[in-house]
């Protein structure tokens, strides 16, 4: 004996005017993008509307959630591309150097204060590993000026200053000129702390700081050669 199949009641087939209006509105918005009545095989193709059983189902019509998702992904991608690179996250007392003139000007304006110059490369893994700790050290010593020299942007100057490995550091102070220079990695960061402790003590200079008219790359190099010769003697 077969089971009886109940037919839906007349009330279940009725739609409110709200649903009819919503469905019609959605279909009208899709008209410009609907394909023609025939597909590539020449067969007739019919488009059937989506029927909702309750007013709450209207909010689940297609396209709206997808648009929101695409919009969110677009904003997320834009935000990600606007994030600064690792070498751009400077402390307040850090300055990026883009030319020899900027380098000499920064040294001149520092007066008798200690200046630490970092020579780095954006592609240098050791430079990247060391940089966060250098930023922290700069924050701990706001009285020190930190100059950052991008090797690729200043190759001629870096070669003139005998910078052959990265990261590399120079220490300068007023009329004393260059105090010290060395290469350093994250594992040997204590070298930088020791140099700061040695050269950052309060002092009075008997000579005025060198002006930019006297400070040249040649004078910096000769000052370095003299200090090396005195160390050997």
VEXDO-318264 format. One record per residue (C-alpha): x, y, z. Coordinates in steps of 0.5 Angstrom, whole numbers, padded with zeros to 4 digits, always signed. Layout:
N
XYZ ...
END
This chain:
233
+0000+0000+0000 +0003+0007-0002 +0004+0012+0002 -0001+0018+0001 +0003+0024-0001 +0000+0031+0001 -0001+0037-0003 +0001+0044+0000 -0004+0048+0002 -0006+0054-0001 -0004+0058+0004 +0003+0055+0004 +0003+0058-0004 +0002+0065-0002 +0007+0070-0002 +0007+0077+0001 +0007+0083-0003 +0014+0085+0000 +0017+0078-0002 +0015+0080-0009 +0017+0087-0009 +0024+0084-0007 +0025+0079-0012 +0023+0083-0018 +0028+0089-0015 +0033+0083-0015 +0032+0081-0022 +0031+0088-0025 +0038+0089-0022 +0041+0083-0026 +0038+0084-0033 +0044+0088-0036 +0049+0082-0034 +0044+0076-0036 +0046+0072-0042 +0042+0071-0048 +0036+0066-0049 +0041+0061-0053 +0048+0058-0050 +0054+0056-0055 +0050+0050-0057 +0044+0054-0060 +0039+0051-0054 +0034+0055-0051 +0036+0057-0044 +0031+0059-0039 +0033+0063-0032 +0029+0062-0026 +0028+0066-0020 +0030+0064-0013 +0023+0063-0009 +0024+0065-0002 +0019+0062+0003 +0020+0067+0009 +0022+0075+0009 +0028+0073+0013 +0031+0069+0007 +0031+0075+0003 +0037+0077+0006 +0040+0071+0004 +0040+0073-0004 +0046+0072-0007 +0052+0077-0009 +0051+0082-0003 +0056+0077+0001 +0061+0076-0004 +0061+0084-0006 +0062+0085+0002 +0068+0080+0002 +0071+0082-0004 +0071+0089-0001 +0074+0087+0005 +0080+0083+0001 +0081+0089-0003 +0082+0094+0004 +0086+0089+0007 +0091+0088+0001 +0092+0096+0001 +0093+0096+0008 +0098+0091+0008 +0102+0095+0002 +0102+0101+0006 +0106+0098+0012 +0113+0101+0013 +0119+0096+0011 +0123+0094+0017 +0129+0099+0015 +0123+0105+0015 +0121+0104+0023 +0126+0109+0026 +0127+0112+0033 +0126+0119+0034 +0133+0120+0034 +0134+0117+0027 +0136+0120+0021 +0136+0117+0014 +0142+0119+0009 +0140+0119+0002 +0147+0123-0001 +0154+0125+0001 +0151+0132+0002 +0146+0130+0007 +0151+0126+0011 +0156+0132+0012 +0151+0136+0014 +0148+0132+0019 +0155+0131+0022 +0156+0138+0022 +0150+0140+0025 +0151+0135+0031 +0156+0139+0034 +0160+0136+0040 +0154+0130+0041 +0156+0123+0039 +0154+0121+0032 +0153+0113+0031 +0153+0112+0023 +0150+0105+0021 +0151+0103+0014 +0146+0097+0012 +0143+0094+0006 +0135+0093+0005 +0137+0086+0003 +0142+0084+0008 +0139+0079+0013 +0144+0081+0019 +0142+0088+0018 +0135+0086+0019 +0136+0082+0025 +0140+0087+0028 +0136+0093+0027 +0130+0092+0032 +0136+0092+0038 +0139+0098+0035 +0132+0102+0035 +0131+0100+0042 +0139+0103+0044 +0137+0109+0040 +0131+0110+0044 +0135+0109+0051 +0140+0114+0048 +0136+0120+0046 +0142+0125+0046 +0146+0121+0041 +0144+0122+0034 +0144+0116+0029 +0145+0116+0022 +0143+0111+0017 +0146+0110+0010 +0143+0105+0005 +0149+0102+0002 +0145+0102-0005 +0143+0109-0005 +0150+0111-0003 +0155+0106-0006 +0161+0112-0008 +0161+0115-0001 +0161+0108+0002 +0167+0106-0002 +0170+0112+0000 +0169+0111+0007 +0172+0104+0006 +0165+0100+0008 +0166+0093+0005 +0162+0089+0010 +0155+0090+0013 +0152+0092+0017 +0158+0097+0019 +0158+0103+0024 +0162+0109+0025 +0162+0113+0031 +0164+0121+0030 +0164+0127+0035 +0165+0134+0034 +0172+0136+0033 +0175+0129+0034 +0172+0127+0028 +0172+0119+0027 +0173+0116+0034 +0172+0108+0032 +0169+0104+0026 +0167+0096+0026 +0163+0091+0023 +0158+0088+0028 +0152+0083+0028 +0147+0082+0033 +0151+0076+0036 +0156+0082+0037 +0152+0087+0039 +0155+0088+0046 +0161+0092+0041 +0156+0098+0040 +0154+0098+0047 +0161+0098+0050 +0163+0104+0044 +0157+0108+0047 +0160+0107+0054 +0167+0109+0052 +0165+0115+0047 +0158+0118+0050 +0161+0121+0057 +0161+0128+0058 +0166+0133+0055 +0168+0140+0053 +0172+0141+0047 +0177+0145+0046 +0176+0147+0039 +0169+0149+0035 +0166+0143+0032 +0168+0142+0024 +0164+0146+0020 +0161+0143+0013 +0166+0148+0009 +0172+0144+0013 +0169+0137+0013 +0170+0133+0007 +0170+0126+0005 +0178+0126+0005 +0178+0129+0012 +0174+0124+0014 +0179+0119+0011 +0185+0122+0013 +0182+0123+0020 +0181+0115+0020 +0188+0114+0018 +0191+0118+0023 +0187+0114+0029 +0189+0107+0026 +0197+0110+0025 +0197+0112+0033 +0193+0105+0035 +0199+0101+0031 +0204+0106+0034 
END
